């Protein structure tokens, strides 16, 4: 019995000592404002634990990237504010458990949610987190505060604003002019759209890409909005939807989405893609998918083509400046090819697949370019270019071959020489 009393007294003494120790502040009373708007109360020791707080809307589970970081958030259904406290020196001379509290405080100054997190010396994490829902039925607009405590000491805090959800009106939509452009692909170097059309051929690895260009999206500069593409089939049933969140001050005026149109995915028919801003329709585009027709070029009707090679072009006209069969290898050297299709009109209703094959001095292909012209495409010229820098090319006789399907329709020889 005496031993039990002694143990109880000892536990009480330890608890009192902890209270005394905790009453001694290890933090400066004057806070410091960091560039990311975290209010930090520095540790008096140089190796003391410190933290910075990041507030954001979401977290990419694959990359770990924090999405929509900031200090202003818009109320909305199923919306959240997520807090990540990145800790420094947390493992330095850490031989005891650490107790943290993340305290969320409303505009009236009262705490409405507290999350306790304990870290042991065995923990490898240097980040702790918490989150709150900000749907209109749970939160009110106003100025909020998140505080981070280590034991009973405030070590960091961050202020943030919740603003009311903005409901887009028909008048707002009228002020945002939007249009949809459909194409097959996009040039990675220039950003130009390739194969702009409203009729697309179903085939392996083919896609239909939709680009929405918005003019005068002024209301988007100070609010968050839900934007989405809705793709529908010939029966009007939606089969794919892409959601895009437009953040405040986002200067984006062009948004994109695409669908694959390989045979195992899509069928021929009439389709449509619609663009919505906060559930209000802002643009629509109809298009058609057709089965691929296997074209065979008959010997009676051959495609005729001629090749012009040059090293530079006129920037205003886009035409070759000097054509030549001999090119000098240099640091900025190029060989540019212009292929004119002489009887293009005879093949206007066919899908045409061209292969441009560049052959080096060793008679081996070193670059191939594929170009497709869809039915109705009136394009009558093709082009390609290669770099002839010293690190890429050797002197010697080369050639360019142009194939339509598997038939050679044009060839041009040229020579590379050293500078």
C-alpha positions as CSV (number, residue, x, y, z in Angstrom):
1,X,0.0,0.0,0.0
2,X,2.9,2.4,0.9
3,X,4.6,1.5,-2.4
4,X,1.4,2.4,-4.3
5,X,1.2,5.8,-2.5
6,X,4.8,6.4,-3.2
7,X,4.4,5.6,-6.9
8,X,1.3,7.9,-7.1
9,X,3.2,10.7,-5.4
10,X,6.1,10.3,-7.8
11,X,3.8,10.4,-10.9
12,X,2.2,13.6,-9.5
13,X,5.7,15.1,-9.0
14,X,6.7,14.3,-12.6
15,X,3.5,15.8,-13.9
16,X,4.1,19.0,-11.9
17,X,7.7,19.2,-13.2
18,X,6.4,18.8,-16.7
19,X,4.0,21.7,-16.1
20,X,6.8,23.8,-14.7
21,X,9.1,23.0,-17.6
22,X,6.4,23.6,-20.2
23,X,5.8,27.0,-18.6
24,X,9.3,28.1,-19.6
25,X,9.0,29.5,-23.1
26,X,11.5,28.4,-25.7
27,X,10.2,30.7,-28.3
28,X,10.6,34.4,-29.2
29,X,7.5,36.5,-28.5
30,X,8.0,38.6,-31.6
31,X,6.9,36.6,-34.7
32,X,8.5,36.6,-38.1
33,X,6.6,36.7,-41.4
34,X,8.0,34.4,-44.0
35,X,7.7,34.9,-47.8
36,X,5.0,32.3,-48.0
37,X,2.9,34.2,-45.4
38,X,3.6,31.8,-42.5
39,X,3.8,33.6,-39.2
40,X,6.7,31.9,-37.4
41,X,7.6,32.2,-33.7
42,X,11.4,31.4,-33.9
43,X,13.0,29.0,-31.4
44,X,15.5,30.5,-29.1
45,X,17.9,27.7,-29.8
46,X,19.5,27.7,-33.3
47,X,18.7,24.1,-33.8
48,X,15.1,24.3,-32.4
49,X,12.2,22.9,-34.2
50,X,10.5,25.3,-36.7
51,X,7.8,25.0,-39.3
52,X,6.2,26.6,-42.3
53,X,2.5,26.1,-43.2
54,X,1.2,25.6,-46.7
55,X,-2.5,25.8,-47.4
56,X,-3.9,24.3,-50.7
57,X,-7.0,22.8,-52.3
58,X,-5.8,19.3,-53.1
59,X,-2.9,16.9,-53.3
60,X,-1.8,14.9,-56.4
61,X,-1.5,11.4,-55.0
62,X,0.9,10.3,-57.7
63,X,3.4,13.2,-57.6
64,X,2.7,14.6,-54.1
65,X,2.3,18.1,-55.6
66,X,0.1,20.5,-53.6
67,X,-2.5,21.9,-55.9
68,X,-4.0,25.3,-55.6
69,X,-1.8,26.7,-52.9
70,X,-2.7,30.1,-51.5
71,X,-4.4,32.0,-48.7
72,X,-7.7,32.7,-50.4
73,X,-10.3,29.9,-51.0
74,X,-13.8,29.9,-52.4
75,X,-16.6,28.1,-50.5
76,X,-18.1,25.2,-52.5
77,X,-19.7,21.8,-52.3
78,X,-17.1,19.0,-51.7
79,X,-14.4,21.6,-51.4
80,X,-11.6,21.5,-48.8
81,X,-8.7,23.4,-47.4
82,X,-5.7,21.2,-46.8
83,X,-2.8,22.3,-44.4
84,X,0.7,20.9,-44.6
85,X,3.2,21.9,-41.9
86,X,6.7,21.2,-43.1
87,X,8.9,20.8,-40.0
88,X,12.7,21.6,-39.7
89,X,15.1,20.2,-37.2
90,X,12.5,17.7,-36.0
91,X,14.9,14.9,-35.8
92,X,17.9,16.8,-34.5
93,X,18.6,15.6,-30.9
94,X,15.1,14.3,-30.8
95,X,15.0,11.5,-28.2
96,X,11.5,12.0,-27.0
97,X,8.0,11.9,-28.4
98,X,6.7,15.2,-29.9
99,X,3.1,16.3,-29.6
100,X,1.7,18.7,-32.2
101,X,-1.7,20.3,-32.4
102,X,-3.2,21.9,-35.5
103,X,-5.9,24.3,-34.4
104,X,-8.4,25.8,-36.9
105,X,-10.0,29.1,-35.7
106,X,-13.1,30.7,-37.2
107,X,-13.6,34.5,-37.9
108,X,-15.2,34.9,-34.4
109,X,-11.9,33.8,-32.8
110,X,-13.1,30.4,-31.6
111,X,-11.5,27.0,-32.4
112,X,-13.8,24.7,-34.4
113,X,-11.5,21.8,-35.0
114,X,-8.2,20.6,-33.5
115,X,-6.1,17.7,-34.7
116,X,-3.4,16.2,-32.5
117,X,-0.4,14.5,-34.1
118,X,2.3,12.6,-32.1
119,X,5.7,11.9,-33.7
120,X,8.0,9.4,-32.1
121,X,11.8,9.3,-32.6
122,X,11.2,6.4,-34.9
123,X,9.0,8.4,-37.3
124,X,10.6,9.4,-40.6
125,X,8.1,12.0,-41.6
126,X,8.9,15.7,-41.4
127,X,5.4,16.9,-42.5
128,X,2.1,16.8,-40.6
129,X,-1.2,17.7,-42.1
130,X,-4.9,18.4,-41.5
131,X,-7.8,19.5,-43.5
132,X,-11.3,21.0,-43.2
133,X,-14.4,21.0,-45.4
134,X,-15.4,24.4,-46.7
135,X,-18.9,23.7,-48.1
136,X,-21.4,26.6,-47.6
137,X,-23.4,24.7,-45.1
138,X,-20.4,24.3,-42.8
139,X,-18.4,27.5,-43.2
140,X,-19.1,31.2,-43.4
141,X,-17.1,33.7,-45.5
142,X,-14.5,35.5,-43.5
143,X,-10.9,35.6,-42.1
144,X,-9.7,32.3,-40.6
145,X,-6.6,31.2,-38.8
146,X,-4.6,28.0,-38.5
147,X,-2.2,27.6,-35.5
148,X,0.5,25.0,-35.0
149,X,1.5,24.1,-31.5
150,X,4.4,22.0,-30.2
151,X,3.4,20.8,-26.8
152,X,1.7,23.9,-25.5
153,X,3.7,26.5,-27.4
154,X,2.6,28.3,-30.5
155,X,5.4,27.8,-33.1
156,X,3.6,29.0,-36.4
157,X,0.3,30.2,-37.7
158,X,-1.2,31.2,-41.0
159,X,-4.2,33.4,-41.9
160,X,-6.5,32.7,-44.8
161,X,-9.7,33.9,-46.3
162,X,-12.9,32.0,-47.2
163,X,-15.0,33.9,-49.7
164,X,-18.5,33.2,-50.9
165,X,-19.2,31.0,-53.9
166,X,-19.8,33.0,-57.0
167,X,-22.8,31.9,-59.1
168,X,-22.3,32.5,-62.8
169,X,-25.2,34.2,-64.4
170,X,-26.5,34.2,-68.0
171,X,-25.1,37.7,-68.3
172,X,-21.6,36.5,-67.4
173,X,-21.8,33.8,-70.0
174,X,-22.9,36.4,-72.6
175,X,-19.7,38.3,-71.8
176,X,-17.5,35.3,-72.4
177,X,-17.2,34.5,-76.1
178,X,-16.0,30.9,-76.5
179,X,-15.5,28.6,-79.5
180,X,-14.4,25.0,-80.0
181,X,-11.8,23.9,-82.6
182,X,-11.3,20.2,-83.4
183,X,-8.2,18.7,-84.8
184,X,-6.2,15.4,-85.0
185,X,-3.0,16.5,-83.2
186,X,-0.8,19.5,-82.4
187,X,2.7,20.4,-83.5
188,X,4.9,20.1,-80.4
189,X,7.4,22.7,-81.7
190,X,5.1,25.4,-83.0
191,X,1.9,24.6,-81.1
192,X,-0.1,24.8,-84.4
193,X,-3.2,22.6,-84.7
194,X,-2.8,19.8,-87.3
195,X,-5.8,18.3,-89.2
196,X,-8.5,20.8,-88.2
197,X,-11.8,19.3,-89.3
198,X,-15.2,18.1,-88.3
199,X,-14.8,14.7,-89.9
200,X,-12.3,12.2,-88.5
201,X,-11.2,8.7,-89.5
202,X,-11.4,5.9,-87.0
203,X,-8.0,4.1,-86.8
204,X,-5.4,2.9,-84.4
205,X,-3.8,5.5,-82.1
206,X,-6.0,8.2,-83.6
207,X,-7.5,11.0,-81.5
208,X,-9.9,13.9,-81.7
209,X,-8.6,17.0,-79.8
210,X,-10.9,19.8,-78.7
211,X,-9.6,23.3,-77.9
212,X,-11.8,25.9,-76.3
213,X,-10.7,29.5,-76.9
214,X,-12.3,32.1,-74.6
215,X,-12.4,35.8,-75.3
216,X,-12.9,38.3,-72.5
217,X,-13.0,35.9,-69.6
218,X,-12.8,38.8,-67.2
219,X,-14.9,37.3,-64.4
220,X,-12.4,34.4,-64.2
221,X,-9.7,36.7,-62.8
222,X,-11.0,36.8,-59.3
223,X,-13.0,33.7,-58.7
224,X,-12.6,29.9,-58.9
225,X,-14.7,28.2,-61.5
226,X,-15.6,24.6,-62.5
227,X,-15.1,24.1,-66.2
228,X,-15.6,20.8,-68.0
229,X,-15.8,19.1,-71.4
230,X,-18.6,16.7,-72.1
231,X,-18.3,14.3,-75.1
232,X,-21.5,12.7,-76.3
233,X,-22.1,9.9,-78.9
234,X,-24.7,9.7,-81.7
235,X,-27.5,8.9,-79.2
236,X,-26.7,12.0,-77.2
237,X,-25.3,10.0,-74.2
238,X,-22.2,11.3,-72.5
239,X,-19.3,8.8,-72.6
240,X,-16.4,11.0,-71.3
241,X,-16.2,14.1,-69.2
242,X,-13.0,16.1,-68.3
243,X,-13.2,18.5,-65.4
244,X,-10.9,21.5,-65.2
245,X,-10.6,23.9,-62.3
246,X,-9.9,27.6,-63.2
247,X,-8.1,29.3,-60.3
248,X,-8.2,33.0,-59.5
249,X,-5.8,35.1,-61.6
250,X,-5.3,32.1,-64.0
251,X,-4.4,33.8,-67.3
252,X,-5.4,30.7,-69.3
253,X,-7.7,31.5,-72.2
254,X,-7.4,28.1,-74.0
255,X,-8.5,24.7,-72.6
256,X,-8.2,21.3,-74.2
257,X,-9.4,17.8,-74.0
258,X,-9.1,14.7,-76.3
259,X,-10.7,11.3,-76.9
260,X,-9.1,8.2,-78.6
261,X,-11.0,7.1,-81.7
262,X,-9.4,3.7,-82.3
263,X,-11.7,1.0,-83.7
264,X,-12.0,-0.9,-80.4
265,X,-13.1,2.4,-78.6
266,X,-15.4,4.3,-81.0
267,X,-17.9,3.5,-83.8
268,X,-18.9,5.6,-86.9
269,X,-21.5,8.2,-86.3
270,X,-22.4,11.7,-85.3
271,X,-20.8,13.0,-82.1
272,X,-20.6,16.3,-80.2
273,X,-18.4,18.0,-77.6
274,X,-19.7,20.7,-75.3
275,X,-17.9,23.1,-73.0
276,X,-19.5,24.1,-69.7
277,X,-18.6,26.8,-67.2
278,X,-20.2,26.1,-63.8
279,X,-22.8,23.9,-65.5
280,X,-23.7,26.6,-68.0
281,X,-23.1,25.8,-71.7
282,X,-20.6,28.2,-73.3
283,X,-19.7,26.3,-76.6
284,X,-20.6,23.3,-78.6
285,X,-19.1,21.5,-81.7
286,X,-20.5,18.6,-83.6
287,X,-18.3,16.2,-85.6
288,X,-18.5,12.9,-87.4
289,X,-16.4,9.7,-87.1
290,X,-16.0,7.5,-90.2
291,X,-14.4,4.1,-90.8
292,X,-11.0,4.0,-92.3
293,X,-11.0,3.0,-96.0
294,X,-8.0,1.1,-97.1
295,X,-6.7,3.0,-100.1
296,X,-4.6,1.4,-102.8
297,X,-3.0,3.7,-105.4
298,X,-3.6,2.0,-108.7
299,X,-0.9,2.1,-111.4
300,X,-3.4,3.8,-113.7
301,X,-3.7,6.8,-111.3
302,X,-0.4,7.6,-109.6
303,X,0.3,10.6,-107.3
304,X,2.9,12.9,-108.9
305,X,5.3,14.9,-106.8
306,X,8.3,17.1,-107.1
307,X,11.0,17.9,-104.5
308,X,12.7,21.2,-103.9
309,X,15.7,21.3,-101.5
310,X,17.0,24.5,-99.9
311,X,18.9,25.8,-96.9
312,X,16.7,28.7,-96.0
313,X,13.3,30.2,-96.7
314,X,11.8,33.7,-97.1
315,X,10.2,34.5,-93.7
316,X,7.4,36.6,-95.4
317,X,6.5,34.2,-98.2
318,X,7.7,30.9,-96.8
319,X,9.2,30.1,-100.1
320,X,12.7,28.6,-100.7
321,X,15.4,31.3,-101.2
322,X,18.1,29.3,-102.9
323,X,17.7,25.8,-104.1
324,X,20.8,23.7,-104.3
325,X,22.0,20.0,-104.5
326,X,25.1,20.7,-102.3
327,X,24.9,21.8,-98.6
328,X,27.6,22.7,-96.2
329,X,27.7,21.1,-92.7
330,X,27.7,23.9,-90.1
331,X,26.6,24.7,-86.6
332,X,23.2,26.1,-87.7
333,X,22.9,24.2,-91.0
334,X,19.7,22.7,-92.2
335,X,18.3,21.1,-95.3
336,X,14.7,22.0,-96.0
337,X,12.5,20.0,-98.3
338,X,9.3,21.2,-100.1
339,X,7.2,18.5,-101.8
340,X,4.6,19.7,-104.3
341,X,1.8,17.2,-105.1
342,X,1.0,17.9,-108.8
343,X,-2.3,16.0,-109.1
344,X,-3.6,16.4,-105.6
345,X,-7.2,16.9,-106.8
346,X,-7.4,13.4,-108.1
347,X,-7.1,12.0,-104.6
348,X,-9.2,14.5,-102.7
349,X,-11.6,11.9,-101.3
350,X,-9.0,9.5,-100.0
351,X,-7.0,9.1,-96.8
352,X,-3.4,9.5,-98.0
353,X,-0.5,8.3,-95.9
354,X,2.9,9.8,-96.9
355,X,6.3,8.7,-95.6
356,X,9.3,11.1,-96.0
357,X,12.5,9.1,-95.7
358,X,15.9,10.8,-95.4
359,X,18.9,8.5,-96.4
360,X,22.4,9.2,-95.3
361,X,25.8,8.5,-97.0
362,X,25.8,4.9,-95.6
363,X,22.5,4.3,-97.5
364,X,20.6,3.9,-94.2
365,X,17.6,5.9,-93.1
366,X,18.3,8.4,-90.3
367,X,15.0,10.2,-90.1
368,X,11.4,9.4,-91.2
369,X,8.4,11.7,-91.1
370,X,4.8,10.5,-91.5
371,X,2.2,12.8,-92.9
372,X,-1.5,12.0,-93.3
373,X,-4.0,13.9,-95.4
374,X,-7.6,13.2,-94.5
375,X,-10.5,13.0,-97.0
376,X,-11.4,16.6,-98.1
377,X,-8.1,18.0,-97.1
378,X,-6.9,20.2,-100.0
379,X,-3.3,20.4,-98.9
380,X,-1.1,20.1,-102.0
381,X,2.4,20.5,-100.5
382,X,4.4,18.7,-97.8
383,X,7.6,19.8,-96.0
384,X,10.3,18.4,-93.8
385,X,13.7,19.5,-92.6
386,X,16.9,18.0,-91.1
387,X,19.7,19.5,-89.1
388,X,23.2,19.2,-90.7
389,X,25.4,20.2,-87.7
390,X,28.8,18.6,-87.4
391,X,27.8,16.4,-84.4
392,X,24.9,14.9,-86.4
393,X,26.0,14.5,-90.0
394,X,28.9,13.2,-92.0
395,X,29.9,14.4,-95.5
396,X,28.7,12.3,-98.5
397,X,25.8,11.7,-100.9
398,X,22.3,11.6,-99.4
399,X,18.8,11.5,-100.7
400,X,15.2,12.1,-99.7
401,X,12.5,9.6,-100.7
402,X,8.8,10.3,-100.7
403,X,6.3,7.4,-100.4
404,X,2.6,7.3,-100.7
405,X,1.5,4.2,-98.8
406,X,4.3,1.8,-99.8
407,X,5.0,3.3,-103.3
408,X,7.9,5.6,-104.0
409,X,6.5,8.7,-105.8
410,X,9.5,11.0,-105.7
411,X,13.2,11.1,-104.8
412,X,15.9,13.8,-104.7
413,X,19.6,13.4,-104.3
414,X,21.9,15.9,-102.5
415,X,25.4,16.1,-101.1
416,X,26.8,17.2,-97.8
417,X,30.3,18.7,-97.6
418,X,32.4,20.0,-94.7
419,X,32.6,23.7,-94.0
